[in-house]
């Protein structure tokens, strides 16, 4: 870690001075939660801010400070907080019970809405998270094809089940193909026999594996746009090329649209015209409640028909629970083409503003992303892979962390890794306010950058 610097000390001092209640709650949480944490993505040093309530595109913390929310629970709150239609739907359902242990109309009503929108989804089944959704999509692919291996992208994130805990952190070697590795202790090395790893935006690496492991690979899984890896956009030929290769080698194509569904009424698959065989969903389809879903071609999903002899078993205590169905119907219904266009245009303005703010401050940096999604990078180089993101972070010292804290000091709440996303209550005013805060933060950080990362100074 870099040594102390006056700029760092000043940012940390402002942060701790304005958030004493969050600091106290963090200390209390450490009694029963390891490190005070139960969700790794939301924790950061010196301690996270505890929120008390949200309304529209704002949050209020336990110390009474208000923030513009550009995190939105990592894209699940596409309509912000306490959206009237979602709140009313949840309240109306809650008085009748939150879960029955029996089917309810909301299950097929939401499924009907989703299958009408997503061209690659004829039928679907619910889970309780995006992690479960990708797990079941991968299992469905293996069961349908009778093949054991899933091909994923280096740096791709598909949740936290064992089959996805491979190369979430990208391989930085010069190997033509990424070197597969398990991501964390506790994940059996045996999973490496069931996962192949190619490079995002590199069709040649995909085809090399399809040739080398012919007859073994059941499916290719990818995010159409790499989310947690740094909002890395697919090249124009990559997704169509995956579809071509999947067909040529007789494997299925799975799109993880847990995040990208927000970019178009019919998801990224409708936006690009590249139709997968299976799709994983989550986040916004539950209106802020826990949910996931996986679906695809009818011939694949029909294997889950409970009346079918030897059908595939899949259950879950809260799958398709009425509360999530009610919130999901309200959320998806409110995500009209007009609403999507609105946040996508704001997102484009935000990314342009980020680039301009870095240039104005005389610091190398840029924003990637698409539509209502953005990610801030401290580099002048083009970002085309997850490995590119890791390489610039290794050279950026504590700048990403300090920018996050300084934006919090100025009332902007975003993901600590540099990810931003917009919600439908936002207007150009919120974008302008956030860009003004970013410009001020960059000028604050410039002396730190000049001393510790001089390669970033123009």
BAMIFI-679070 format. One record per residue (C-alpha): residue in three letters; x, y, z. Coordinates in steps of 0.25 Angstrom, whole numbers, plus 5000, padded with zeros to 4 digits. Example, Ala and Ser with C-alpha at 12.3 -4.5 7.8 and 13.67 -1.06 7.14 Angstrom:
<sites>
ALA504949825031
SER505549965029
</sites>
This chain:
<sites>
UNK500050005000
UNK500550144997
UNK501050225009
UNK500250335015
UNK500050465007
UNK499450595012
UNK498350585002
UNK497950445006
UNK498050485021
UNK497050605018
UNK496050525011
UNK496050415022
UNK495950525032
UNK494750585025
UNK494050445024
UNK494250405038
UNK493750545044
UNK492450545036
UNK492050395038
UNK492250365053
UNK490950285054
UNK491350195043
UNK492750175050
UNK492050135063
UNK491050045056
UNK492249975048
UNK492949955062
UNK491649895067
UNK491449805055
UNK492849735057
UNK492249665070
UNK491449575062
UNK491849585047
UNK493249555043
UNK493949685041
UNK492549755042
UNK492149705028
UNK491249605021
UNK491349655007
UNK492749675002
UNK492349774991
UNK491849875000
UNK492949885010
UNK494149975009
UNK495150035018
UNK495250105027
UNK493750065029
UNK492450075020
UNK491350175022
UNK490150125028
UNK488850165021
UNK487550195028
UNK486550225016
UNK486450245002
UNK485450324993
UNK485550344978
UNK487050354974
UNK487450394988
UNK487950325000
UNK488050385015
UNK489050325024
UNK489050305039
UNK489750435041
UNK488650515033
UNK489450535021
UNK488850525007
UNK489450454995
UNK489150444980
UNK489050294978
UNK489850244966
UNK490050104972
UNK488550064973
UNK488949934980
UNK489849894968
UNK488749924957
UNK487549854964
UNK486849984967
UNK486650034953
UNK485550124958
UNK486250174970
UNK485650164984
UNK484250154989
UNK483650164974
UNK482150184977
UNK481650064968
UNK482649964973
UNK482350014988
UNK480850004985
UNK480949864979
UNK481849814991
UNK480849865001
UNK479649814994
UNK480249674993
UNK480849675008
UNK479449685014
UNK479049555007
UNK480349485011
UNK481749485006
UNK481949345002
UNK480949225001
UNK481649094998
UNK480749084986
UNK480649144972
UNK480149284970
UNK479649364958
UNK480849464959
UNK481849354955
UNK481249334941
UNK480849484940
UNK482349524942
UNK482849414933
UNK481849454922
UNK482349594922
UNK483849544922
UNK483649444911
UNK482949544902
UNK484149644904
UNK485349544902
UNK485449484889
UNK486349364894
UNK485349334905
UNK484149244902
UNK484049194916
UNK484649224930
UNK484849174944
UNK485049264956
UNK486249264966
UNK486549354978
UNK487849424972
UNK488649444960
UNK489649344965
UNK488549234966
UNK488149274952
UNK489449254945
UNK489649124953
UNK488349074948
UNK488649124934
UNK489949054933
UNK489348924939
UNK488248924929
UNK489248934918
UNK490048814923
UNK488748734925
UNK488248764911
UNK489548744904
UNK490048624912
UNK491348704912
UNK492148734925
UNK492948864922
UNK492549014922
UNK493349114915
UNK493449254922
UNK494149384919
UNK495449424927
UNK494949524937
UNK493549494935
UNK492649494948
UNK491449414949
UNK491149404964
UNK491849324975
UNK491549174973
UNK492749084971
UNK492549074956
UNK492749224954
UNK493849244964
UNK494849224953
UNK495649344947
UNK494849454952
UNK496149524954
UNK496749514940
UNK497949444937
UNK499149544934
UNK500049444928
UNK500549454913
UNK499949324911
UNK499049314898
UNK497949254906
UNK497649294920
UNK498249204931
UNK497049154939
UNK497049164954
UNK496049154965
UNK495749294971
UNK495649264986
UNK496049164997
UNK494949064999
UNK494649044984
UNK495048904980
UNK496148904969
UNK495348794963
UNK494448904957
UNK495548934947
UNK495248804940
UNK493848864937
UNK494149004933
UNK494949054921
UNK495449204920
UNK495549284908
UNK495749434906
UNK494649534905
UNK494649604891
UNK495649494886
UNK494849394877
UNK496149324873
UNK496349284888
UNK494849234888
UNK495049154876
UNK496349094880
UNK495649034893
UNK494448984885
UNK495448914876
UNK496348854887
UNK495148814895
UNK494248764884
UNK493048684890
UNK493348724904
UNK492748874904
UNK491248884907
UNK491149034906
UNK491849174905
UNK491449274916
UNK491749424916
UNK491249554920
UNK490949634907
UNK491649744914
UNK492549714925
UNK492049774938
UNK492849764950
UNK494149744942
UNK494049894938
UNK492849914928
UNK493649854917
UNK492849864904
UNK492849754894
UNK493449784880
UNK492449784869
UNK492849654864
UNK492949574878
UNK491549544881
UNK491149504867
UNK492449424866
UNK492049344879
UNK490749314873
UNK491349264860
UNK492449184868
UNK491349124877
UNK490549074865
UNK491849024857
UNK492248944869
UNK490948894874
UNK490948964888
UNK489949054894
UNK490149204896
UNK489749264910
UNK489549414912
UNK489649464927
UNK488749584926
UNK488549604941
UNK489149744938
UNK488949774923
UNK487449744923
UNK487349894927
UNK487949944914
UNK486849904904
UNK485349864906
UNK485749724901
UNK487149724907
UNK488449724900
UNK488049604892
UNK486949694885
UNK487849814884
UNK488949734877
UNK488049634870
UNK488949524875
UNK487949424882
UNK488549324892
UNK487949184895
UNK487849214910
UNK487849344918
UNK488049374933
UNK487349494939
UNK487249564953
UNK487349694960
UNK486349794953
UNK485249684950
UNK485049674965
UNK484749824967
UNK485849824978
UNK485449694985
UNK486249564984
UNK486049494971
UNK486749424959
UNK486249344947
UNK486749264936
UNK486049224923
UNK486249194909
UNK485749114897
UNK484549034900
UNK485248904896
UNK486248924907
UNK485248974918
UNK484248874915
UNK485148774922
UNK484748844935
UNK483348804933
UNK482948734946
UNK481948644938
UNK483048594929
UNK483648454932
UNK485048474938
UNK484948624937
UNK486048714944
UNK485748744958
UNK485848894962
UNK485248954975
UNK485449064985
UNK484649104997
UNK484549254992
UNK484549224977
UNK483449314970
UNK482949364984
UNK481749464982
UNK482449584988
UNK483649574978
UNK482649554967
UNK481749674971
UNK483049764972
UNK483549704959
UNK482249724951
UNK482249874955
UNK483749894952
UNK483849824939
UNK482549894934
UNK483050034938
UNK484350004930
UNK483750054917
UNK484550084904
UNK484350234908
UNK484950204922
UNK486050124916
UNK486450234906
UNK486350344917
UNK487450274926
UNK488250224914
UNK488350374909
UNK488750414923
UNK489750304924
UNK490450354911
UNK490450494916
UNK491050444929
UNK492150364922
UNK492550484913
UNK492550574925
UNK493550484932
UNK494450484920
UNK494350634920
UNK494650644935
UNK495950564934
UNK496450644922
UNK496050774929
UNK496850734942
UNK498050694933
UNK497950544938
UNK497850424929
UNK496550354931
UNK495250314924
UNK493950244926
UNK493450114919
UNK492050054919
UNK490850064910
UNK489450124912
UNK489150154927
UNK490450084932
UNK491850144934
UNK493150114940
UNK494250204943
UNK495750164939
UNK497050234943
UNK497750214929
UNK497850274915
UNK497950134909
UNK496750074902
UNK496049964911
UNK495649844904
UNK495749734914
UNK495749704929
UNK497249694929
UNK497349834924
UNK496549884936
UNK497449804946
UNK498749854940
UNK498350004941
UNK497849984955
UNK499149924959
UNK499850054955
UNK498750154961
UNK499250144975
UNK498050174984
UNK497350274974
UNK496150184972
UNK495850174987
UNK496150324990
UNK495250364979
UNK494150284984
UNK494350344998
UNK494450484993
UNK493150464985
UNK492450414998
UNK492950535005
UNK492250614994
UNK490950544995
UNK491150444983
UNK490850294986
UNK491550204976
UNK492150064976
UNK493550064982
UNK494149994970
UNK493750114961
UNK492450064955
UNK491250164953
UNK489850134948
UNK488650224947
UNK487250214951
UNK485950264944
UNK485650374955
UNK486950444951
UNK487050564942
UNK488150644935
UNK488250724948
UNK488750604956
UNK489750574945
UNK490250714945
UNK490350714960
UNK491150584960
UNK492050634949
UNK492350754957
UNK492650674969
UNK493550584961
UNK494350704955
UNK494550764969
UNK495050624974
UNK496050614963
UNK496650744966
UNK496750704980
UNK497450574976
UNK498350634966
UNK499550664976
UNK499450514981
UNK499450464966
UNK500650564963
UNK501450504975
UNK501050354974
UNK500550334960
UNK501250434951
UNK500950354939
UNK499550394940
UNK499850544939
UNK499650594925
</sites>
